[in-house]
Amino acid sequence: MNKILIFGAGGFGREVQWLIERINQKKPSWEIVGYLDDGVEPGTEVNGYQVLGGIGKLKEYDSSISVVCAVGSANVRRKIVAKVKQMGQYQFPNLIDPDVKNSQFLELGEGNIICAGNILTVNITIQDFAIINLSCTIGHDVVIESFATIYPGTNISGCTHVESGVELGTGSKIIQGKTIGKNTIVGAGAVVIRDLTGDCTAIGIPAKPVKFFGEGYKRLLIMGASGHGRVMFSLARETGAYQEISFLDDDNKLVEDGVAIGTSDFAIKHKEKYDVAIAIGNPSIRQQIQEKYEKNGIRPVTLIHPDAVLPEQGIKSEAGTVVMAGAVIQPEVRLGKGVIVNTSASIDHECKIGDYAHISVGSHLAGNVEIGNGTWIGVGAVVSNNIRICENVMVGAGAVVVKDIVESGTYVGVPARKIA
């Protein structure tokens, strides 16, 4: 049998000992040599095995020995594994309880621990040194990155991405298609219904960030302090991604009155400290500002309201896209740079939206529509399926477009006709 050392003589270490013993009951595979733990007196007996010493004791063993890191904290586990790897080329086996149910379509790295009662379905990727504790469920196409810790009774729905160092608390639930940023801690019993930024602690139903640490503290500048800017301010707060949000505006009076902290040039001078979003409804002005920023090395962020309805696989969008609350976007939609999809607008399957287009409140694009660069679809307007609209078109509020528009201008009415 292969010899194995258990690093960590605490409660989880004893559970890993039991896991190994259960594996041996099914098929004799491992000889437990003992425990390593820098915080426990050498010679202490733990469930029939001795604590041999701390990490330095490992030097007495050659690379044929296997090591399992049975430490729940993702951050501490990462540090221990780094030290062990510096000391030699030791083996880090994957330990999977015989009671685990999983398909053949499970991709594993090294050093993972999967405890009893877990169900893992299909096309799941688990990188290195992750811990999946008792009785969790993990759905199809989930990716769990290295050093993640999944505590007992957690349910992870399909197409979820759990980034490196994440800790999912006991009984937490993640709905399908969500991403949890690196090092984030999700509290016990929390329900994640939207993406979570990295480096934060999120609790509650629905889960919301309540504490930020490391790189998690982020600042946002919103260029445009008008009504559209205030809507975007609310959107940015709802995402939970930013802890400090400020306005910019090229109206000097707004700067003098303290509504904005500076003009658009402020973002260029402080680009290392802030993310930038552009809250200008007019497509041509929005394009001018975004091109100015991109020329100076600023890539405006994409903001998507948590209440927007998106396909499970997400959307394809370029820099500076904004999707407001209640917007509905179907699969295979492409959004160019600087696009605004306003409140409760809907975009059906396979539509292509050009750069800096604005899809206004309550408007509807049927399937396979193409919208040209800089086009503005007015409030409540409807564009029938398979229609092509060229660039720099203004479609008036409530208009219905039933045939292709091949000439720039303003179109109104039912059916839409050109008036300017």
C-alpha positions in Angstrom: 0.0 0.0 0.0 1.1 3.6 -0.6 2.1 5.6 2.5 0.4 8.8 3.2 0.8 11.7 5.7 -2.2 13.8 6.8 -1.3 17.5 7.2 -3.7 19.0 9.8 -4.7 17.2 13.0 -7.9 19.1 13.6 -11.5 18.1 13.1 -11.2 18.0 9.3 -8.0 16.0 9.5 -9.7 13.4 11.6 -12.5 13.3 9.0 -9.9 12.7 6.2 -8.5 9.9 8.2 -12.0 8.3 8.3 -12.3 8.9 4.5 -9.0 7.1 3.9 -10.1 4.2 6.1 -13.3 4.0 4.1 -11.3 3.8 0.9 -9.3 1.0 2.4 -12.4 -0.9 3.4 -13.4 -0.9 -0.3 -9.9 -1.5 -1.6 -6.7 -1.5 0.5 -4.8 1.5 -0.9 -3.2 3.6 1.8 -1.0 3.2 4.9 -1.5 6.2 7.1 1.9 7.1 8.6 0.6 9.8 10.9 -0.2 13.5 11.2 1.8 16.6 10.6 0.7 19.8 12.4 2.8 22.8 13.5 0.2 23.6 16.1 0.0 20.3 18.0 2.7 18.8 20.3 4.6 16.0 18.6 3.7 12.6 20.1 0.1 13.6 20.6 -2.2 10.7 19.7 -5.1 11.5 17.3 -7.7 8.7 16.7 -5.0 6.1 16.9 -2.2 7.9 15.0 0.6 10.1 16.3 1.4 13.7 15.4 4.9 13.2 14.1 5.8 16.9 14.0 5.4 20.0 12.0 6.1 20.7 8.3 9.8 20.4 8.9 9.3 16.7 9.7 8.5 16.1 6.0 12.2 16.4 5.1 12.7 12.9 6.6 10.6 11.4 3.8 11.4 10.9 0.2 9.2 11.8 -2.8 7.5 8.4 -2.7 5.4 9.5 0.3 1.9 11.0 -0.4 0.6 14.1 1.4 -3.0 15.2 1.9 -3.6 18.7 3.1 -6.6 18.5 5.5 -7.0 22.2 6.3 -10.4 23.8 5.6 -9.2 27.4 5.2 -8.4 28.0 1.5 -5.8 30.7 2.3 -4.0 28.6 4.9 -4.1 25.5 2.6 -2.6 27.4 -0.3 0.4 28.5 1.9 0.9 25.0 3.3 0.9 23.4 -0.2 3.4 26.0 -1.5 5.8 25.2 1.3 5.5 21.4 0.8 6.2 21.8 -2.9 9.3 23.8 -2.1 10.6 21.0 0.0 10.3 18.2 -2.6 8.4 16.4 -5.2 5.8 14.8 -3.0 2.7 13.1 -4.2 -0.7 14.8 -3.8 -3.4 12.1 -4.5 -7.1 12.8 -5.1 -9.1 11.2 -2.2 -12.6 10.4 -3.1 -15.0 8.7 -0.7 -16.4 5.4 -2.0 -19.9 6.8 -1.4 -19.5 9.6 -3.9 -21.7 9.4 -7.0 -20.0 10.9 -10.1 -20.1 10.3 -13.8 -17.1 9.4 -16.0 -17.0 13.0 -17.2 -15.2 14.4 -14.2 -11.8 16.1 -14.7 -9.6 16.3 -11.6 -6.3 18.0 -10.9 -4.3 16.9 -7.9 -4.7 17.0 -4.1 -8.5 17.2 -4.1 -10.7 15.8 -1.3 -14.2 14.7 -2.0 -16.1 13.5 1.1 -19.0 11.1 1.5 -22.5 11.8 0.2 -21.5 14.1 -2.7 -23.2 13.9 -6.1 -21.3 15.2 -9.1 -23.0 15.0 -12.4 -21.4 15.5 -15.8 -18.7 17.5 -17.5 -17.4 19.0 -14.2 -13.8 20.3 -13.8 -12.1 20.5 -10.4 -8.6 21.9 -10.5 -6.2 21.4 -7.6 -6.5 21.1 -3.8 -10.2 21.8 -3.6 -12.2 20.4 -0.8 -15.8 19.2 -1.3 -17.2 18.4 2.1 -20.1 16.1 3.0 -23.4 15.8 1.0 -23.0 18.5 -1.6 -24.5 18.5 -5.1 -22.6 19.8 -8.1 -24.4 20.2 -11.5 -23.3 19.9 -15.1 -20.5 22.0 -16.6 -19.4 23.4 -13.2 -15.8 24.6 -12.9 -14.2 24.7 -9.5 -10.8 26.3 -9.4 -7.9 25.5 -7.2 -8.1 25.8 -3.3 -11.8 26.3 -3.3 -13.6 24.9 -0.2 -17.2 23.7 -0.5 -18.6 23.2 3.0 -21.3 20.5 3.8 -24.7 20.6 2.2 -23.9 23.1 -0.5 -25.8 23.0 -3.8 -24.1 24.2 -6.9 -26.2 24.4 -10.1 -25.0 23.9 -13.6 -22.6 26.1 -15.5 -21.4 27.8 -12.3 -17.8 29.0 -12.1 -16.2 28.9 -8.6 -12.9 30.8 -8.8 -9.7 30.1 -6.9 -9.8 30.3 -3.1 -13.6 30.6 -2.8 -15.2 29.3 0.3 -18.9 28.3 0.1 -20.5 28.1 3.5 -22.6 25.2 4.9 -25.9 24.9 3.1 -25.3 27.7 0.6 -27.0 27.5 -2.8 -25.7 28.8 -6.1 -28.2 29.1 -9.0 -27.1 28.2 -12.5 -24.6 30.1 -14.6 -23.2 32.3 -11.8 -19.5 33.2 -11.2 -18.1 33.6 -7.8 -14.9 35.7 -7.8 -11.6 34.6 -6.3 -11.2 34.4 -2.6 -14.8 35.3 -1.9 -16.5 33.8 1.2 -20.2 32.9 0.9 -21.9 32.6 4.3 -23.8 29.6 5.6 -27.3 29.3 4.1 -26.7 32.1 1.6 -28.4 31.9 -1.8 -26.4 33.3 -4.7 -28.6 34.5 -7.6 -26.1 36.8 -9.2 -22.4 36.9 -9.9 -20.2 37.8 -6.9 -17.1 39.9 -7.2 -13.8 38.5 -5.8 -12.3 39.3 -2.4 -15.5 39.8 -0.5 -17.8 38.2 2.1 -21.4 37.7 0.9 -24.3 36.7 3.1 -28.1 36.4 3.1 -30.9 35.6 0.7 -30.1 36.8 -1.9 -26.4 36.8 -1.1 -24.9 40.3 -1.0 -21.4 41.5 -0.3 -21.1 43.0 3.2 -17.3 43.1 3.5 -14.4 43.6 1.1 -10.7 42.8 1.5 -7.6 42.7 -0.7 -8.3 43.6 -4.2 -12.0 43.5 -3.6 -12.3 47.3 -2.8 -13.1 48.8 -6.2 -14.0 52.4 -7.3 -16.2 53.4 -10.2 -16.4 56.7 -12.1 -19.7 57.3 -14.0 -19.2 59.7 -16.8 -22.5 61.6 -17.0 -24.4 62.9 -14.0 -27.8 63.4 -15.6 -30.8 61.1 -15.2 -29.1 58.3 -17.1 -26.1 58.6 -14.8 -28.3 58.3 -11.7 -29.9 55.1 -13.1 -26.4 53.7 -13.8 -25.4 54.6 -10.2 -28.2 52.5 -8.9 -27.3 49.7 -11.3 -23.7 49.7 -10.2 -24.7 49.6 -6.5 -27.0 46.6 -7.2 -24.2 44.6 -8.7 -22.3 44.8 -5.4 -19.0 45.1 -7.3 -18.1 48.7 -6.2 -17.7 50.2 -2.8 -17.1 53.8 -4.0 -19.0 55.3 -6.9 -18.6 58.9 -8.1 -19.8 61.1 -11.1 -17.9 62.9 -13.8 -19.4 65.5 -16.1 -18.1 68.0 -18.6 -20.7 70.5 -17.3 -18.5 72.7 -15.1 -21.5 73.8 -13.1 -22.1 70.2 -11.9 -18.5 70.0 -10.9 -18.6 73.3 -9.1 -21.8 72.2 -7.3 -20.1 69.0 -6.1 -22.4 66.7 -8.1 -19.4 65.5 -10.1 -15.9 65.2 -8.8 -14.4 66.3 -12.1 -14.7 66.4 -15.9 -14.1 63.4 -18.2 -10.3 64.1 -18.1 -10.3 63.2 -14.4 -10.6 59.5 -15.4 -7.6 59.7 -17.6 -5.4 61.3 -14.8 -6.5 58.6 -12.3 -7.0 55.6 -14.5 -5.0 53.3 -12.2 -7.4 53.8 -9.4 -10.9 53.6 -11.0 -13.1 51.7 -13.3 -15.1 53.9 -15.7 -18.6 53.6 -17.1 -20.2 56.0 -19.6 -23.8 57.1 -18.9 -24.6 59.2 -22.0 -27.7 58.2 -23.9 -26.8 60.0 -27.2 -24.9 57.4 -29.3 -22.6 59.9 -31.0 -21.5 61.7 -27.8 -21.0 58.3 -26.1 -18.8 57.2 -29.0 -16.7 60.3 -28.7 -16.1 59.8 -25.0 -15.4 56.1 -25.3 -12.9 56.6 -28.1 -11.2 59.3 -26.1 -10.9 57.0 -23.2 -9.7 54.0 -25.2 -7.0 56.2 -26.8 -5.8 56.9 -23.3 -5.7 53.3 -22.2 -9.1 53.2 -20.5 -11.4 50.3 -21.3 -14.9 51.2 -20.0 -16.5 48.4 -18.0 -19.6 46.4 -18.9 -22.4 46.7 -16.3 -25.3 44.3 -16.2 -28.1 44.7 -13.7 -28.7 41.6 -11.5 -32.4 41.7 -12.5 -31.7 41.5 -16.3 -32.7 38.1 -17.8 -29.8 36.6 -19.8 -29.3 33.2 -21.4 -27.6 30.6 -19.3 -24.4 30.9 -21.3 -24.3 34.6 -20.9 -24.0 37.2 -23.7 -21.3 38.3 -26.1 -20.5 41.9 -25.6 -17.7 44.4 -26.1 -16.4 47.1 -23.7 -18.7 49.6 -22.2 -22.0 47.7 -22.7 -24.8 48.5 -20.2 -27.8 46.2 -19.6 -30.5 47.7 -17.3 -33.0 46.2 -14.9 -35.7 44.0 -16.5 -34.0 43.8 -19.9 -34.5 40.3 -21.5 -31.8 39.0 -23.9 -32.2 35.7 -25.6 -29.4 33.3 -26.8 -26.9 34.1 -29.5 -27.2 37.8 -29.2 -24.1 39.9 -30.0 -23.7 43.4 -28.5 -21.0 45.8 -29.8 -19.0 48.2 -27.7 -20.8 51.0 -25.8 -24.3 49.5 -26.4 -27.1 50.5 -24.0 -29.9 48.0 -23.5 -32.3 50.1 -21.4 -34.9 49.1 -18.8 -37.3 46.3 -19.8 -36.1 46.3 -23.4 -36.1 42.8 -25.0 -33.8 41.4 -27.7 -34.7 38.0 -29.3 -32.4 35.3 -30.5 -29.5 35.9 -32.9 -29.7 39.7 -33.0 -26.6 41.7 -33.8 -26.4 45.1 -32.2 -23.7 47.5 -33.6 -21.4 49.8 -31.6 -22.9 52.6 -29.5 -26.5 51.6 -30.4 -29.2 52.5 -27.8 -32.1 50.1 -27.3 -34.5 52.3 -25.3 -36.9 51.5 -22.5 -39.6 48.9 -23.3 -38.5 48.5 -27.0 -38.5 45.0 -28.6 -36.3 43.5 -31.3 -37.6 40.3 -32.8 -35.3 37.4 -33.8 -32.3 37.8 -36.2 -32.4 41.6 -36.3 -29.3 43.6 -37.2 -28.9 47.1 -35.8 -26.2 49.4 -37.2 -23.6 51.4 -35.4 -24.9 54.5 -33.6 -28.6 53.7 -34.1 -31.1 54.6 -31.5 -34.3 52.6 -31.1 -36.9 54.7 -29.3 -39.0 54.0 -26.3 -41.5 51.2 -26.9 -40.5 50.8 -30.6 -40.8 47.4 -32.2 -38.5 45.9 -34.9 -39.9 42.8 -36.7 -37.9 39.7 -37.2 -35.1 39.5 -39.9 -35.0 43.3 -40.3 -31.7 45.1 -41.1 -31.3 48.7 -39.9 -28.3 50.7 -41.1 -26.1 52.9 -39.0 -27.0 56.3 -37.5 -30.8 55.8 -37.6 -33.2 57.2 -35.1 -36.4 55.1 -34.7 -39.1 57.1 -32.9 -41.0 56.1 -29.8 -43.7 53.6 -30.5 -42.7 53.1 -34.1 -43.0 49.6 -35.7 -40.3 48.7 -38.2 -41.5 46.1 -40.7 -38.9 46.5 -43.5 -35.2 47.1 -43.8 -33.9 50.6 -43.3 -31.0 51.3 -45.6 -30.7 55.0 -45.3 -29.7 57.0 -42.2 -32.3 59.4 -40.8 -35.3 59.6 -38.4 -38.2 57.1 -38.8 -41.5 57.3 -37.0 -45.0 55.8 -37.1 -46.7 52.4 -37.8 -45.3 51.2 -40.0 -42.1 53.3 -39.6 -41.4 55.9 -42.3 -38.6 58.4 -42.8 -39.4 62.0 -41.9 -35.9 63.5 -41.7 
